[in-house]
Amino acid sequence: MDTKKIILGALVVFVLYTIITQPAKSADFVLIGFQGISDAAQGIGEFMTELVR
């Protein structure tokens, strides 16, 4: 249980450090992430539409 807390804490510190030191690169990563989620949702929607037909 403690290991999970340590890893999560280290991840939060790393993300905050990256956002503070390289905000433009962080924004690019967020954009890429949301684009990937959007593409996946669109693909699922198209799949379901074809499945219903």
BELBELLIN-V643093 format. One record per pair of residues at least 24 apart in sequence whose C-alpha atoms are under 10 Angstrom apart, sorted by the first residue. I is the first residue (numbers start at 1). GAP is how many residues later the second one is. Records with the same first field share a line. If there is no record, write none. Layout:
I: GAP, GAP
This chain:
none
